[in-house]
């Protein structure tokens, strides 16, 4: 029979400590409001726990439009799968980097698939070391870029995910190619990944 030290036994049941010390940013949500968050999330967004708890997730987005569109995109996927993940541009809340946009990998799980925004848990991973944000991109260009870099999706797939026509996605893809000076779709993807 294996004997455990009291410290190991205490840690095994201390979920609050595990949540607090997790290496990824974590947040518990209710109706798109931050109910609780850990240290890593606070550090990532340059905010204190007091600045985030009780706030709408809107505070973490570069614009109200991006917040609304993300919510609309998340709901049907959560209804079907109970979870959602993507790369998106978020923004720092406070500190010396206040307002700075950065790429973030966001993953969430709904507690109830039928009510995807009612309650859930979300993880946030800062991707700024791998990808930088070009400040001159519009919110819609950032969304199209996020879909291009997450699996190299086709214009038709991106259009379906964003509720746009494939032609509109092609328009934004062409704008991205001009802004990044890309000569082909593969070149654009490489430049987007490099920032």
C-alpha positions in Angstrom: 0.0 0.0 0.0 1.3 3.4 -1.0 1.7 6.1 1.7 1.3 9.7 0.7 2.9 12.6 2.4 0.4 15.0 4.0 1.6 17.7 1.6 0.8 15.6 -1.5 -2.5 14.5 -0.1 -3.5 18.1 0.7 -2.4 19.3 -2.8 -4.5 16.5 -4.5 -7.7 18.0 -3.1 -6.7 21.7 -3.2 -8.4 22.6 -6.5 -8.3 26.3 -5.7 -4.5 26.2 -5.5 -4.2 24.3 -8.8 -6.5 26.8 -10.4 -4.5 29.7 -9.0 -1.1 28.3 -10.0 -2.0 26.9 -13.5 0.5 27.9 -16.1 -2.2 29.1 -18.5 -4.6 32.0 -17.9 -7.9 30.6 -16.6 -11.3 32.2 -16.1 -14.7 31.0 -15.0 -17.5 32.7 -16.7 -21.2 33.3 -16.3 -23.2 35.1 -19.1 -19.9 36.3 -20.6 -18.8 37.9 -17.3 -15.6 36.9 -15.4 -16.6 35.2 -12.2 -13.1 34.2 -11.2 -9.6 34.2 -12.7 -6.1 33.1 -11.9 -2.8 34.8 -11.6 -1.6 33.8 -15.1 -4.7 35.5 -16.6 -4.1 38.7 -14.6 -0.4 38.8 -15.6 -1.2 38.2 -19.2 -3.7 41.0 -19.4 -1.7 43.3 -17.1 -4.5 43.6 -14.6 -5.3 42.8 -11.0 -7.9 40.2 -10.1 -10.1 43.0 -8.7 -10.0 44.7 -12.1 -11.2 41.6 -13.9 -13.7 39.8 -11.6 -17.2 41.0 -12.2 -16.3 42.5 -15.6 -17.6 41.5 -19.0 -15.1 39.7 -21.2 -15.6 42.8 -23.4 -12.8 44.4 -21.4 -10.3 41.9 -23.0 -11.2 42.6 -26.6 -9.8 45.3 -28.9 -13.4 46.5 -29.9 -17.0 45.9 -29.0 -17.6 44.5 -32.5 -15.0 41.8 -32.1 -16.5 40.9 -28.7 -20.0 40.6 -30.2 -18.9 38.6 -33.2 -16.8 36.2 -31.1 -19.9 35.6 -28.9 -22.0 34.9 -32.0 -19.4 32.6 -33.4 -18.9 30.6 -30.1 -22.6 29.8 -29.4 -23.4 27.4 -32.2 -20.1 25.5 -31.8 -20.6 25.2 -28.0 -24.1 24.0 -28.6 -22.8 21.2 -30.9 -19.6 20.3 -29.2 -19.7 21.7 -25.7 -16.3 23.4 -26.3 -14.7 26.0 -28.5 -11.1 27.0 -29.4 -9.5 29.6 -31.7 -6.7 32.1 -32.0 -7.8 35.7 -31.7 -6.5 39.2 -31.0 -7.1 40.3 -27.4 -5.8 43.5 -25.6 -3.9 44.3 -22.4 -6.1 45.9 -19.8 -3.7 47.9 -17.7 -0.1 48.5 -16.8 2.6 49.8 -19.1 1.2 47.8 -22.1 -2.3 49.1 -21.6 -4.4 48.7 -24.8 -1.7 46.7 -26.6 -3.3 44.1 -28.9 -1.8 40.5 -28.8 -2.6 37.1 -30.3 -4.1 34.7 -27.9 -5.2 31.1 -28.1 -8.5 30.8 -26.3 -10.2 27.5 -25.4 -13.5 27.2 -23.5 -15.9 24.6 -22.3 -19.6 25.2 -21.5 -21.0 23.7 -18.3 -24.3 23.2 -20.2 -24.2 22.8 -24.0 -27.7 24.0 -24.4 -26.8 27.4 -22.8 -23.2 28.0 -24.0 -22.8 31.5 -22.4 -24.6 30.6 -19.2 -21.4 29.2 -17.5 -18.1 27.9 -18.5 -14.3 27.7 -18.0 -11.8 29.3 -20.4 -8.1 29.1 -20.9 -6.0 31.8 -22.5 -2.5 31.3 -23.9 -0.4 34.4 -24.9 1.0 33.8 -28.4 2.7 37.2 -28.7 6.2 35.5 -28.5 5.3 33.6 -31.7 3.1 36.2 -33.5 2.9 39.9 -33.3 -0.2 42.0 -34.2 0.1 44.5 -37.1 -1.6 47.6 -35.7 -3.0 48.7 -39.0 -5.2 45.7 -39.4 -9.0 46.2 -39.1 -11.0 44.0 -36.7 -12.4 42.0 -39.7 -8.9 41.6 -41.2 -7.7 40.2 -37.8 -10.6 37.7 -37.8 -9.8 36.5 -41.3 -6.1 36.3 -40.4 -6.9 34.2 -37.3 -8.9 31.7 -39.4 -6.1 31.6 -42.1 -3.5 30.8 -39.5 -5.6 28.2 -37.6 -5.4 25.4 -40.1 -5.2 27.3 -43.4 -8.9 27.2 -44.0 -10.5 27.9 -47.4 -12.4 31.1 -48.1 -15.6 29.1 -48.1 -14.9 27.6 -44.6 -13.9 31.0 -43.2 -17.0 32.6 -44.7 -19.2 30.0 -43.1 -17.5 30.5 -39.7 -17.7 34.3 -39.9 -21.2 34.5 -41.5 -19.8 36.2 -44.6 -19.8 35.4 -48.3 -16.7 33.7 -49.7 -16.3 36.7 -52.0 -16.1 39.0 -48.9 -13.4 36.7 -47.4 -11.5 36.9 -50.7 -11.6 40.7 -50.5 -10.1 40.7 -47.0 -7.6 38.0 -48.0 -6.5 40.3 -50.9 -6.2 43.3 -48.5 -4.1 41.2 -46.1 -1.8 40.1 -49.0 -1.3 43.8 -50.0 -0.6 44.9 -46.4 1.9 42.1 -45.8 3.4 42.3 -49.2 2.7 38.6 -49.8 3.0 37.1 -53.3 0.9 34.0 -52.8 -1.5 32.4 -50.3 1.4 30.3 -48.8 3.6 33.5 -48.5 0.7 35.3 -46.7 0.3 32.4 -44.3 4.0 32.4 -43.5 4.0 36.2 -43.0 0.9 36.0 -40.8 2.6 33.4 -38.6 5.8 35.4 -38.3 3.8 38.6 -37.4 
